[in-house]
Amino acid sequence: MKINFQYDKEKDIWCILNKGKSSNNSKLSTKAYEQLVRRYGDNPTSEDTSIFIENYISENNIDIQKLITVYQKDWEIIGDIFQNIAEIIFGITISRDITVYLTINERCPYDIENNFFFVSMSISSSVRKTIMHELWHFYTWHGLGAKELEKLGVQKYNDLKEALTVLLNVECKDLLPEGIPDMGYPQHKELREKIVEFWKKDKNINNLWEYLTR
């Protein structure tokens, strides 16, 4: 699996318009979306958003190609290590390459079917945490979720896959940016604590999944 960073303005527009106002796990709007609405009203068009993005990038002196280079180099330092850890835990290998699209949005959705996710250009620190978090969803899906979604339902699967990223703080702690753990969402706090307690006793992802879903 190779991670390739790119910028696609159409993808950026989609990310802001579809995931800026709210998401499955948060009803709060992102800062970028709030700024967009203040400038263009409650129903911004794709054309409005395109102009907004251009102005945002210019006003914030964002050098997209430089960021792509920085993100690629930074990920390559830990990418193989992370992949090895994930493959051992989930017992699978993801062979297809994954594209990481840059966005000015602070919310970073993913698309497993089409092998891509987003990272935010608005984050001042390393985007390693975002990359690891999103890739953990890919491993969870291919290793566990694909055969379980129909049984569990969308909401329960969503809660489980989001809560499982707490294991990044245990198994990939040294790969995360210093002082920036994977915090998850407030509504998953108890579930994340439950996962960590189980993991201390049994580091088998299949046993953990059975425990969480029975």
PyMOL commands that place a pseudoatom at each C-alpha (Angstrom):
pseudoatom trace, name=CA, resn=MET, resi=1, chain=A, elem=C, hetatm=0, pos=[0.000, 0.000, 0.000]
pseudoatom trace, name=CA, resn=LYS, resi=2, chain=A, elem=C, hetatm=0, pos=[1.317, 3.398, -0.994]
pseudoatom trace, name=CA, resn=ILE, resi=3, chain=A, elem=C, hetatm=0, pos=[-0.068, 6.691, 0.236]
pseudoatom trace, name=CA, resn=ASN, resi=4, chain=A, elem=C, hetatm=0, pos=[-0.181, 9.448, -2.388]
pseudoatom trace, name=CA, resn=PHE, resi=5, chain=A, elem=C, hetatm=0, pos=[-0.926, 13.063, -1.486]
pseudoatom trace, name=CA, resn=GLN, resi=6, chain=A, elem=C, hetatm=0, pos=[-2.771, 15.244, -3.984]
pseudoatom trace, name=CA, resn=TYR, resi=7, chain=A, elem=C, hetatm=0, pos=[-4.835, 18.395, -4.255]
pseudoatom trace, name=CA, resn=ASP, resi=8, chain=A, elem=C, hetatm=0, pos=[-8.040, 18.433, -6.284]
pseudoatom trace, name=CA, resn=LYS, resi=9, chain=A, elem=C, hetatm=0, pos=[-10.146, 21.570, -6.041]
pseudoatom trace, name=CA, resn=GLU, resi=10, chain=A, elem=C, hetatm=0, pos=[-13.351, 19.729, -6.934]
pseudoatom trace, name=CA, resn=LYS, resi=11, chain=A, elem=C, hetatm=0, pos=[-12.723, 17.308, -4.078]
pseudoatom trace, name=CA, resn=ASP, resi=12, chain=A, elem=C, hetatm=0, pos=[-12.090, 20.260, -1.757]
pseudoatom trace, name=CA, resn=ILE, resi=13, chain=A, elem=C, hetatm=0, pos=[-15.390, 21.858, -2.795]
pseudoatom trace, name=CA, resn=TRP, resi=14, chain=A, elem=C, hetatm=0, pos=[-17.197, 18.561, -2.174]
pseudoatom trace, name=CA, resn=CYS, resi=15, chain=A, elem=C, hetatm=0, pos=[-15.578, 18.140, 1.240]
pseudoatom trace, name=CA, resn=ILE, resi=16, chain=A, elem=C, hetatm=0, pos=[-16.639, 21.585, 2.455]
pseudoatom trace, name=CA, resn=LEU, resi=17, chain=A, elem=C, hetatm=0, pos=[-20.176, 21.499, 1.067]
pseudoatom trace, name=CA, resn=ASN, resi=18, chain=A, elem=C, hetatm=0, pos=[-20.926, 17.917, 2.145]
pseudoatom trace, name=CA, resn=LYS, resi=19, chain=A, elem=C, hetatm=0, pos=[-18.968, 17.602, 5.385]
pseudoatom trace, name=CA, resn=GLY, resi=20, chain=A, elem=C, hetatm=0, pos=[-18.506, 21.176, 6.564]
pseudoatom trace, name=CA, resn=LYS, resi=21, chain=A, elem=C, hetatm=0, pos=[-21.930, 21.799, 8.061]
pseudoatom trace, name=CA, resn=SER, resi=22, chain=A, elem=C, hetatm=0, pos=[-22.111, 18.574, 10.071]
pseudoatom trace, name=CA, resn=SER, resi=23, chain=A, elem=C, hetatm=0, pos=[-21.165, 14.901, 10.022]
pseudoatom trace, name=CA, resn=ASN, resi=24, chain=A, elem=C, hetatm=0, pos=[-22.333, 11.547, 11.366]
pseudoatom trace, name=CA, resn=ASN, resi=25, chain=A, elem=C, hetatm=0, pos=[-20.401, 12.120, 14.578]
pseudoatom trace, name=CA, resn=SER, resi=26, chain=A, elem=C, hetatm=0, pos=[-20.709, 15.877, 15.096]
pseudoatom trace, name=CA, resn=LYS, resi=27, chain=A, elem=C, hetatm=0, pos=[-23.467, 18.404, 14.467]
pseudoatom trace, name=CA, resn=LEU, resi=28, chain=A, elem=C, hetatm=0, pos=[-21.001, 21.277, 14.723]
pseudoatom trace, name=CA, resn=SER, resi=29, chain=A, elem=C, hetatm=0, pos=[-19.939, 23.157, 11.609]
pseudoatom trace, name=CA, resn=THR, resi=30, chain=A, elem=C, hetatm=0, pos=[-16.268, 23.491, 10.782]
pseudoatom trace, name=CA, resn=LYS, resi=31, chain=A, elem=C, hetatm=0, pos=[-14.577, 26.889, 10.920]
pseudoatom trace, name=CA, resn=ALA, resi=32, chain=A, elem=C, hetatm=0, pos=[-14.080, 26.845, 7.157]
pseudoatom trace, name=CA, resn=TYR, resi=33, chain=A, elem=C, hetatm=0, pos=[-17.773, 26.194, 6.563]
pseudoatom trace, name=CA, resn=GLU, resi=34, chain=A, elem=C, hetatm=0, pos=[-18.780, 28.921, 9.014]
pseudoatom trace, name=CA, resn=GLN, resi=35, chain=A, elem=C, hetatm=0, pos=[-16.556, 31.382, 7.190]
pseudoatom trace, name=CA, resn=LEU, resi=36, chain=A, elem=C, hetatm=0, pos=[-18.037, 30.291, 3.864]
pseudoatom trace, name=CA, resn=VAL, resi=37, chain=A, elem=C, hetatm=0, pos=[-21.596, 30.844, 5.123]
pseudoatom trace, name=CA, resn=ARG, resi=38, chain=A, elem=C, hetatm=0, pos=[-20.749, 34.238, 6.597]
pseudoatom trace, name=CA, resn=ARG, resi=39, chain=A, elem=C, hetatm=0, pos=[-19.500, 35.314, 3.209]
pseudoatom trace, name=CA, resn=TYR, resi=40, chain=A, elem=C, hetatm=0, pos=[-22.089, 33.699, 0.915]
pseudoatom trace, name=CA, resn=GLY, resi=41, chain=A, elem=C, hetatm=0, pos=[-25.122, 32.891, 3.037]
pseudoatom trace, name=CA, resn=ASP, resi=42, chain=A, elem=C, hetatm=0, pos=[-26.713, 29.651, 4.210]
pseudoatom trace, name=CA, resn=ASN, resi=43, chain=A, elem=C, hetatm=0, pos=[-26.757, 27.910, 0.840]
pseudoatom trace, name=CA, resn=PRO, resi=44, chain=A, elem=C, hetatm=0, pos=[-23.372, 28.457, -0.825]
pseudoatom trace, name=CA, resn=THR, resi=45, chain=A, elem=C, hetatm=0, pos=[-23.002, 27.098, -4.341]
pseudoatom trace, name=CA, resn=SER, resi=46, chain=A, elem=C, hetatm=0, pos=[-20.067, 25.196, -5.792]
pseudoatom trace, name=CA, resn=GLU, resi=47, chain=A, elem=C, hetatm=0, pos=[-19.044, 28.399, -7.571]
pseudoatom trace, name=CA, resn=ASP, resi=48, chain=A, elem=C, hetatm=0, pos=[-19.173, 30.351, -4.291]
pseudoatom trace, name=CA, resn=THR, resi=49, chain=A, elem=C, hetatm=0, pos=[-17.116, 27.674, -2.600]
pseudoatom trace, name=CA, resn=SER, resi=50, chain=A, elem=C, hetatm=0, pos=[-14.546, 27.627, -5.389]
pseudoatom trace, name=CA, resn=ILE, resi=51, chain=A, elem=C, hetatm=0, pos=[-13.961, 31.376, -5.021]
pseudoatom trace, name=CA, resn=PHE, resi=52, chain=A, elem=C, hetatm=0, pos=[-13.886, 31.033, -1.242]
pseudoatom trace, name=CA, resn=ILE, resi=53, chain=A, elem=C, hetatm=0, pos=[-11.216, 28.336, -1.460]
pseudoatom trace, name=CA, resn=GLU, resi=54, chain=A, elem=C, hetatm=0, pos=[-9.057, 30.440, -3.764]
pseudoatom trace, name=CA, resn=ASN, resi=55, chain=A, elem=C, hetatm=0, pos=[-9.290, 33.400, -1.399]
pseudoatom trace, name=CA, resn=TYR, resi=56, chain=A, elem=C, hetatm=0, pos=[-8.665, 31.240, 1.674]
pseudoatom trace, name=CA, resn=ILE, resi=57, chain=A, elem=C, hetatm=0, pos=[-5.515, 29.744, 0.177]
pseudoatom trace, name=CA, resn=SER, resi=58, chain=A, elem=C, hetatm=0, pos=[-4.269, 33.169, -0.901]
pseudoatom trace, name=CA, resn=GLU, resi=59, chain=A, elem=C, hetatm=0, pos=[-5.106, 34.943, 2.363]
pseudoatom trace, name=CA, resn=ASN, resi=60, chain=A, elem=C, hetatm=0, pos=[-3.442, 32.234, 4.445]
pseudoatom trace, name=CA, resn=ASN, resi=61, chain=A, elem=C, hetatm=0, pos=[-0.364, 32.003, 2.192]
pseudoatom trace, name=CA, resn=ILE, resi=62, chain=A, elem=C, hetatm=0, pos=[-0.825, 28.270, 1.697]
pseudoatom trace, name=CA, resn=ASP, resi=63, chain=A, elem=C, hetatm=0, pos=[1.698, 26.652, -0.627]
pseudoatom trace, name=CA, resn=ILE, resi=64, chain=A, elem=C, hetatm=0, pos=[-0.120, 23.472, -1.610]
pseudoatom trace, name=CA, resn=GLN, resi=65, chain=A, elem=C, hetatm=0, pos=[2.755, 21.803, -3.431]
pseudoatom trace, name=CA, resn=LYS, resi=66, chain=A, elem=C, hetatm=0, pos=[5.066, 22.489, -0.511]
pseudoatom trace, name=CA, resn=LEU, resi=67, chain=A, elem=C, hetatm=0, pos=[2.551, 20.934, 1.885]
pseudoatom trace, name=CA, resn=ILE, resi=68, chain=A, elem=C, hetatm=0, pos=[2.207, 17.866, -0.326]
pseudoatom trace, name=CA, resn=THR, resi=69, chain=A, elem=C, hetatm=0, pos=[5.980, 17.409, -0.225]
pseudoatom trace, name=CA, resn=VAL, resi=70, chain=A, elem=C, hetatm=0, pos=[6.122, 17.939, 3.544]
pseudoatom trace, name=CA, resn=TYR, resi=71, chain=A, elem=C, hetatm=0, pos=[3.250, 15.546, 4.234]
pseudoatom trace, name=CA, resn=GLN, resi=72, chain=A, elem=C, hetatm=0, pos=[4.670, 12.884, 1.924]
pseudoatom trace, name=CA, resn=LYS, resi=73, chain=A, elem=C, hetatm=0, pos=[8.135, 13.017, 3.490]
pseudoatom trace, name=CA, resn=ASP, resi=74, chain=A, elem=C, hetatm=0, pos=[6.766, 13.061, 7.026]
pseudoatom trace, name=CA, resn=TRP, resi=75, chain=A, elem=C, hetatm=0, pos=[4.554, 10.051, 6.374]
pseudoatom trace, name=CA, resn=GLU, resi=76, chain=A, elem=C, hetatm=0, pos=[7.343, 8.090, 4.725]
pseudoatom trace, name=CA, resn=ILE, resi=77, chain=A, elem=C, hetatm=0, pos=[9.299, 8.288, 7.998]
pseudoatom trace, name=CA, resn=ILE, resi=78, chain=A, elem=C, hetatm=0, pos=[6.709, 6.177, 9.814]
pseudoatom trace, name=CA, resn=GLY, resi=79, chain=A, elem=C, hetatm=0, pos=[4.500, 4.708, 7.075]
pseudoatom trace, name=CA, resn=ASP, resi=80, chain=A, elem=C, hetatm=0, pos=[6.097, 1.272, 6.886]
pseudoatom trace, name=CA, resn=ILE, resi=81, chain=A, elem=C, hetatm=0, pos=[6.204, 0.963, 10.674]
pseudoatom trace, name=CA, resn=PHE, resi=82, chain=A, elem=C, hetatm=0, pos=[2.544, 1.905, 10.996]
pseudoatom trace, name=CA, resn=GLN, resi=83, chain=A, elem=C, hetatm=0, pos=[1.528, -0.451, 8.227]
pseudoatom trace, name=CA, resn=ASN, resi=84, chain=A, elem=C, hetatm=0, pos=[3.382, -3.338, 9.838]
pseudoatom trace, name=CA, resn=ILE, resi=85, chain=A, elem=C, hetatm=0, pos=[1.666, -2.707, 13.191]
pseudoatom trace, name=CA, resn=ALA, resi=86, chain=A, elem=C, hetatm=0, pos=[-1.768, -2.482, 11.591]
pseudoatom trace, name=CA, resn=GLU, resi=87, chain=A, elem=C, hetatm=0, pos=[-1.237, -5.622, 9.516]
pseudoatom trace, name=CA, resn=ILE, resi=88, chain=A, elem=C, hetatm=0, pos=[-0.216, -7.603, 12.585]
pseudoatom trace, name=CA, resn=ILE, resi=89, chain=A, elem=C, hetatm=0, pos=[-3.191, -6.395, 14.624]
pseudoatom trace, name=CA, resn=PHE, resi=90, chain=A, elem=C, hetatm=0, pos=[-5.854, -6.848, 11.959]
pseudoatom trace, name=CA, resn=GLY, resi=91, chain=A, elem=C, hetatm=0, pos=[-4.279, -9.837, 10.218]
pseudoatom trace, name=CA, resn=ILE, resi=92, chain=A, elem=C, hetatm=0, pos=[-4.742, -8.349, 6.752]
pseudoatom trace, name=CA, resn=THR, resi=93, chain=A, elem=C, hetatm=0, pos=[-2.803, -6.513, 4.062]
pseudoatom trace, name=CA, resn=ILE, resi=94, chain=A, elem=C, hetatm=0, pos=[-4.251, -3.632, 2.089]
pseudoatom trace, name=CA, resn=SER, resi=95, chain=A, elem=C, hetatm=0, pos=[-2.685, -3.899, -1.340]
pseudoatom trace, name=CA, resn=ARG, resi=96, chain=A, elem=C, hetatm=0, pos=[-4.370, -1.000, -3.128]
pseudoatom trace, name=CA, resn=ASP, resi=97, chain=A, elem=C, hetatm=0, pos=[-2.819, 2.459, -3.075]
pseudoatom trace, name=CA, resn=ILE, resi=98, chain=A, elem=C, hetatm=0, pos=[-4.705, 5.174, -1.209]
pseudoatom trace, name=CA, resn=THR, resi=99, chain=A, elem=C, hetatm=0, pos=[-4.976, 8.820, -2.225]
pseudoatom trace, name=CA, resn=VAL, resi=100, chain=A, elem=C, hetatm=0, pos=[-4.927, 11.540, 0.408]
pseudoatom trace, name=CA, resn=TYR, resi=101, chain=A, elem=C, hetatm=0, pos=[-6.569, 14.759, -0.747]
pseudoatom trace, name=CA, resn=LEU, resi=102, chain=A, elem=C, hetatm=0, pos=[-5.733, 18.054, 0.901]
pseudoatom trace, name=CA, resn=THR, resi=103, chain=A, elem=C, hetatm=0, pos=[-8.626, 20.293, 1.955]
pseudoatom trace, name=CA, resn=ILE, resi=104, chain=A, elem=C, hetatm=0, pos=[-9.072, 23.619, 3.724]
pseudoatom trace, name=CA, resn=ASN, resi=105, chain=A, elem=C, hetatm=0, pos=[-11.885, 21.973, 5.698]
pseudoatom trace, name=CA, resn=GLU, resi=106, chain=A, elem=C, hetatm=0, pos=[-11.068, 20.856, 9.239]
pseudoatom trace, name=CA, resn=ARG, resi=107, chain=A, elem=C, hetatm=0, pos=[-13.229, 17.742, 8.918]
pseudoatom trace, name=CA, resn=CYS, resi=108, chain=A, elem=C, hetatm=0, pos=[-11.610, 14.872, 7.017]
pseudoatom trace, name=CA, resn=PRO, resi=109, chain=A, elem=C, hetatm=0, pos=[-13.986, 12.226, 5.642]
pseudoatom trace, name=CA, resn=TYR, resi=110, chain=A, elem=C, hetatm=0, pos=[-12.930, 9.016, 3.930]
pseudoatom trace, name=CA, resn=ASP, resi=111, chain=A, elem=C, hetatm=0, pos=[-14.171, 6.769, 1.118]
pseudoatom trace, name=CA, resn=ILE, resi=112, chain=A, elem=C, hetatm=0, pos=[-13.041, 3.154, 1.378]
pseudoatom trace, name=CA, resn=GLU, resi=113, chain=A, elem=C, hetatm=0, pos=[-14.727, 2.069, -1.854]
pseudoatom trace, name=CA, resn=ASN, resi=114, chain=A, elem=C, hetatm=0, pos=[-12.770, 4.637, -3.853]
pseudoatom trace, name=CA, resn=ASN, resi=115, chain=A, elem=C, hetatm=0, pos=[-9.612, 4.475, -1.728]
pseudoatom trace, name=CA, resn=PHE, resi=116, chain=A, elem=C, hetatm=0, pos=[-9.215, 8.040, -0.568]
pseudoatom trace, name=CA, resn=PHE, resi=117, chain=A, elem=C, hetatm=0, pos=[-9.520, 10.295, 2.449]
pseudoatom trace, name=CA, resn=PHE, resi=118, chain=A, elem=C, hetatm=0, pos=[-8.775, 13.898, 3.314]
pseudoatom trace, name=CA, resn=VAL, resi=119, chain=A, elem=C, hetatm=0, pos=[-6.281, 15.758, 5.480]
pseudoatom trace, name=CA, resn=SER, resi=120, chain=A, elem=C, hetatm=0, pos=[-6.703, 19.376, 6.470]
pseudoatom trace, name=CA, resn=MET, resi=121, chain=A, elem=C, hetatm=0, pos=[-4.358, 22.131, 5.334]
pseudoatom trace, name=CA, resn=SER, resi=122, chain=A, elem=C, hetatm=0, pos=[-5.728, 24.151, 8.256]
pseudoatom trace, name=CA, resn=ILE, resi=123, chain=A, elem=C, hetatm=0, pos=[-3.935, 21.982, 10.832]
pseudoatom trace, name=CA, resn=SER, resi=124, chain=A, elem=C, hetatm=0, pos=[-0.736, 23.687, 11.926]
pseudoatom trace, name=CA, resn=SER, resi=125, chain=A, elem=C, hetatm=0, pos=[0.873, 20.516, 13.283]
pseudoatom trace, name=CA, resn=SER, resi=126, chain=A, elem=C, hetatm=0, pos=[1.729, 17.225, 11.599]
pseudoatom trace, name=CA, resn=VAL, resi=127, chain=A, elem=C, hetatm=0, pos=[-1.151, 15.443, 9.848]
pseudoatom trace, name=CA, resn=ARG, resi=128, chain=A, elem=C, hetatm=0, pos=[0.145, 12.047, 10.966]
pseudoatom trace, name=CA, resn=LYS, resi=129, chain=A, elem=C, hetatm=0, pos=[-2.698, 11.601, 13.443]
pseudoatom trace, name=CA, resn=THR, resi=130, chain=A, elem=C, hetatm=0, pos=[-5.327, 12.194, 10.785]
pseudoatom trace, name=CA, resn=ILE, resi=131, chain=A, elem=C, hetatm=0, pos=[-3.645, 9.763, 8.406]
pseudoatom trace, name=CA, resn=MET, resi=132, chain=A, elem=C, hetatm=0, pos=[-3.317, 7.071, 11.048]
pseudoatom trace, name=CA, resn=HIS, resi=133, chain=A, elem=C, hetatm=0, pos=[-6.900, 7.613, 12.214]
pseudoatom trace, name=CA, resn=GLU, resi=134, chain=A, elem=C, hetatm=0, pos=[-8.355, 7.312, 8.727]
pseudoatom trace, name=CA, resn=LEU, resi=135, chain=A, elem=C, hetatm=0, pos=[-6.205, 4.337, 7.771]
pseudoatom trace, name=CA, resn=TRP, resi=136, chain=A, elem=C, hetatm=0, pos=[-7.330, 2.595, 10.971]
pseudoatom trace, name=CA, resn=HIS, resi=137, chain=A, elem=C, hetatm=0, pos=[-10.870, 2.827, 9.559]
pseudoatom trace, name=CA, resn=PHE, resi=138, chain=A, elem=C, hetatm=0, pos=[-9.655, 1.148, 6.358]
pseudoatom trace, name=CA, resn=TYR, resi=139, chain=A, elem=C, hetatm=0, pos=[-8.068, -1.699, 8.307]
pseudoatom trace, name=CA, resn=THR, resi=140, chain=A, elem=C, hetatm=0, pos=[-11.147, -2.034, 10.523]
pseudoatom trace, name=CA, resn=TRP, resi=141, chain=A, elem=C, hetatm=0, pos=[-13.407, -2.282, 7.486]
pseudoatom trace, name=CA, resn=HIS, resi=142, chain=A, elem=C, hetatm=0, pos=[-11.321, -4.781, 5.540]
pseudoatom trace, name=CA, resn=GLY, resi=143, chain=A, elem=C, hetatm=0, pos=[-10.453, -6.823, 8.614]
pseudoatom trace, name=CA, resn=LEU, resi=144, chain=A, elem=C, hetatm=0, pos=[-13.751, -6.769, 10.487]
pseudoatom trace, name=CA, resn=GLY, resi=145, chain=A, elem=C, hetatm=0, pos=[-16.515, -4.521, 9.241]
pseudoatom trace, name=CA, resn=ALA, resi=146, chain=A, elem=C, hetatm=0, pos=[-17.156, -5.684, 5.683]
pseudoatom trace, name=CA, resn=LYS, resi=147, chain=A, elem=C, hetatm=0, pos=[-18.657, -8.931, 6.906]
pseudoatom trace, name=CA, resn=GLU, resi=148, chain=A, elem=C, hetatm=0, pos=[-20.337, -7.427, 9.966]
pseudoatom trace, name=CA, resn=LEU, resi=149, chain=A, elem=C, hetatm=0, pos=[-22.058, -4.222, 8.809]
pseudoatom trace, name=CA, resn=GLU, resi=150, chain=A, elem=C, hetatm=0, pos=[-25.366, -5.829, 7.864]
pseudoatom trace, name=CA, resn=LYS, resi=151, chain=A, elem=C, hetatm=0, pos=[-25.609, -7.570, 11.219]
pseudoatom trace, name=CA, resn=LEU, resi=152, chain=A, elem=C, hetatm=0, pos=[-24.581, -4.563, 13.301]
pseudoatom trace, name=CA, resn=GLY, resi=153, chain=A, elem=C, hetatm=0, pos=[-26.263, -1.756, 11.414]
pseudoatom trace, name=CA, resn=VAL, resi=154, chain=A, elem=C, hetatm=0, pos=[-24.698, 1.504, 10.309]
pseudoatom trace, name=CA, resn=GLN, resi=155, chain=A, elem=C, hetatm=0, pos=[-24.861, 3.331, 13.643]
pseudoatom trace, name=CA, resn=LYS, resi=156, chain=A, elem=C, hetatm=0, pos=[-23.341, 0.601, 15.802]
pseudoatom trace, name=CA, resn=TYR, resi=157, chain=A, elem=C, hetatm=0, pos=[-20.607, -0.071, 13.280]
pseudoatom trace, name=CA, resn=ASN, resi=158, chain=A, elem=C, hetatm=0, pos=[-19.841, 3.638, 13.139]
pseudoatom trace, name=CA, resn=ASP, resi=159, chain=A, elem=C, hetatm=0, pos=[-19.530, 3.822, 16.918]
pseudoatom trace, name=CA, resn=LEU, resi=160, chain=A, elem=C, hetatm=0, pos=[-17.261, 0.789, 17.036]
pseudoatom trace, name=CA, resn=LYS, resi=161, chain=A, elem=C, hetatm=0, pos=[-14.918, 1.840, 14.244]
pseudoatom trace, name=CA, resn=GLU, resi=162, chain=A, elem=C, hetatm=0, pos=[-14.571, 5.320, 15.698]
pseudoatom trace, name=CA, resn=ALA, resi=163, chain=A, elem=C, hetatm=0, pos=[-13.942, 3.982, 19.192]
pseudoatom trace, name=CA, resn=LEU, resi=164, chain=A, elem=C, hetatm=0, pos=[-11.344, 1.480, 17.941]
pseudoatom trace, name=CA, resn=THR, resi=165, chain=A, elem=C, hetatm=0, pos=[-9.010, 4.321, 16.984]
pseudoatom trace, name=CA, resn=VAL, resi=166, chain=A, elem=C, hetatm=0, pos=[-8.195, 4.593, 20.693]
pseudoatom trace, name=CA, resn=LEU, resi=167, chain=A, elem=C, hetatm=0, pos=[-5.798, 1.703, 20.054]
pseudoatom trace, name=CA, resn=LEU, resi=168, chain=A, elem=C, hetatm=0, pos=[-3.578, 4.139, 18.167]
pseudoatom trace, name=CA, resn=ASN, resi=169, chain=A, elem=C, hetatm=0, pos=[-2.721, 5.650, 21.546]
pseudoatom trace, name=CA, resn=VAL, resi=170, chain=A, elem=C, hetatm=0, pos=[-1.605, 2.229, 22.742]
pseudoatom trace, name=CA, resn=GLU, resi=171, chain=A, elem=C, hetatm=0, pos=[-0.012, 0.494, 19.770]
pseudoatom trace, name=CA, resn=CYS, resi=172, chain=A, elem=C, hetatm=0, pos=[1.177, 3.513, 17.766]
pseudoatom trace, name=CA, resn=LYS, resi=173, chain=A, elem=C, hetatm=0, pos=[1.887, 5.984, 20.542]
pseudoatom trace, name=CA, resn=ASP, resi=174, chain=A, elem=C, hetatm=0, pos=[5.448, 6.638, 19.407]
pseudoatom trace, name=CA, resn=LEU, resi=175, chain=A, elem=C, hetatm=0, pos=[4.300, 7.360, 15.845]
pseudoatom trace, name=CA, resn=LEU, resi=176, chain=A, elem=C, hetatm=0, pos=[1.763, 10.048, 16.770]
pseudoatom trace, name=CA, resn=PRO, resi=177, chain=A, elem=C, hetatm=0, pos=[2.846, 13.704, 16.839]
pseudoatom trace, name=CA, resn=GLU, resi=178, chain=A, elem=C, hetatm=0, pos=[4.204, 14.556, 20.279]
pseudoatom trace, name=CA, resn=GLY, resi=179, chain=A, elem=C, hetatm=0, pos=[1.450, 15.587, 22.661]
pseudoatom trace, name=CA, resn=ILE, resi=180, chain=A, elem=C, hetatm=0, pos=[-1.337, 14.890, 20.134]
pseudoatom trace, name=CA, resn=PRO, resi=181, chain=A, elem=C, hetatm=0, pos=[-3.169, 11.629, 20.952]
pseudoatom trace, name=CA, resn=ASP, resi=182, chain=A, elem=C, hetatm=0, pos=[-6.215, 10.344, 19.114]
pseudoatom trace, name=CA, resn=MET, resi=183, chain=A, elem=C, hetatm=0, pos=[-9.016, 11.847, 21.211]
pseudoatom trace, name=CA, resn=GLY, resi=184, chain=A, elem=C, hetatm=0, pos=[-12.077, 10.487, 19.436]
pseudoatom trace, name=CA, resn=TYR, resi=185, chain=A, elem=C, hetatm=0, pos=[-15.584, 11.873, 19.962]
pseudoatom trace, name=CA, resn=PRO, resi=186, chain=A, elem=C, hetatm=0, pos=[-17.132, 12.588, 23.382]
pseudoatom trace, name=CA, resn=GLN, resi=187, chain=A, elem=C, hetatm=0, pos=[-20.007, 10.166, 22.797]
pseudoatom trace, name=CA, resn=HIS, resi=188, chain=A, elem=C, hetatm=0, pos=[-17.544, 7.286, 22.447]
pseudoatom trace, name=CA, resn=LYS, resi=189, chain=A, elem=C, hetatm=0, pos=[-15.581, 7.973, 25.638]
pseudoatom trace, name=CA, resn=GLU, resi=190, chain=A, elem=C, hetatm=0, pos=[-16.946, 5.036, 27.660]
pseudoatom trace, name=CA, resn=LEU, resi=191, chain=A, elem=C, hetatm=0, pos=[-16.634, 2.649, 24.729]
pseudoatom trace, name=CA, resn=ARG, resi=192, chain=A, elem=C, hetatm=0, pos=[-13.026, 3.683, 24.175]
pseudoatom trace, name=CA, resn=GLU, resi=193, chain=A, elem=C, hetatm=0, pos=[-12.239, 3.082, 27.848]
pseudoatom trace, name=CA, resn=LYS, resi=194, chain=A, elem=C, hetatm=0, pos=[-13.865, -0.337, 27.583]
pseudoatom trace, name=CA, resn=ILE, resi=195, chain=A, elem=C, hetatm=0, pos=[-11.676, -1.174, 24.577]
pseudoatom trace, name=CA, resn=VAL, resi=196, chain=A, elem=C, hetatm=0, pos=[-8.472, -0.170, 26.343]
pseudoatom trace, name=CA, resn=GLU, resi=197, chain=A, elem=C, hetatm=0, pos=[-9.332, -2.244, 29.410]
pseudoatom trace, name=CA, resn=PHE, resi=198, chain=A, elem=C, hetatm=0, pos=[-9.991, -5.326, 27.287]
pseudoatom trace, name=CA, resn=TRP, resi=199, chain=A, elem=C, hetatm=0, pos=[-6.831, -4.754, 25.230]
pseudoatom trace, name=CA, resn=LYS, resi=200, chain=A, elem=C, hetatm=0, pos=[-4.687, -4.758, 28.353]
pseudoatom trace, name=CA, resn=LYS, resi=201, chain=A, elem=C, hetatm=0, pos=[-5.751, -8.346, 28.961]
pseudoatom trace, name=CA, resn=ASP, resi=202, chain=A, elem=C, hetatm=0, pos=[-6.129, -9.681, 25.412]
pseudoatom trace, name=CA, resn=LYS, resi=203, chain=A, elem=C, hetatm=0, pos=[-4.472, -8.113, 22.362]
pseudoatom trace, name=CA, resn=ASN, resi=204, chain=A, elem=C, hetatm=0, pos=[-6.500, -10.067, 19.858]
pseudoatom trace, name=CA, resn=ILE, resi=205, chain=A, elem=C, hetatm=0, pos=[-8.613, -7.844, 17.618]
pseudoatom trace, name=CA, resn=ASN, resi=206, chain=A, elem=C, hetatm=0, pos=[-11.074, -10.626, 16.761]
pseudoatom trace, name=CA, resn=ASN, resi=207, chain=A, elem=C, hetatm=0, pos=[-11.680, -11.422, 20.420]
pseudoatom trace, name=CA, resn=LEU, resi=208, chain=A, elem=C, hetatm=0, pos=[-12.108, -7.711, 21.118]
pseudoatom trace, name=CA, resn=TRP, resi=209, chain=A, elem=C, hetatm=0, pos=[-14.602, -7.353, 18.269]
pseudoatom trace, name=CA, resn=GLU, resi=210, chain=A, elem=C, hetatm=0, pos=[-16.602, -10.349, 19.488]
pseudoatom trace, name=CA, resn=TYR, resi=211, chain=A, elem=C, hetatm=0, pos=[-16.632, -8.858, 22.990]
pseudoatom trace, name=CA, resn=LEU, resi=212, chain=A, elem=C, hetatm=0, pos=[-17.906, -5.519, 21.684]
pseudoatom trace, name=CA, resn=THR, resi=213, chain=A, elem=C, hetatm=0, pos=[-20.562, -6.961, 19.404]
pseudoatom trace, name=CA, resn=ARG, resi=214, chain=A, elem=C, hetatm=0, pos=[-22.070, -9.786, 21.426]
for i in range(1, 214): cmd.bond("trace and resi %d" % i, "trace and resi %d" % (i + 1))
show_as sticks, trace
zoom trace
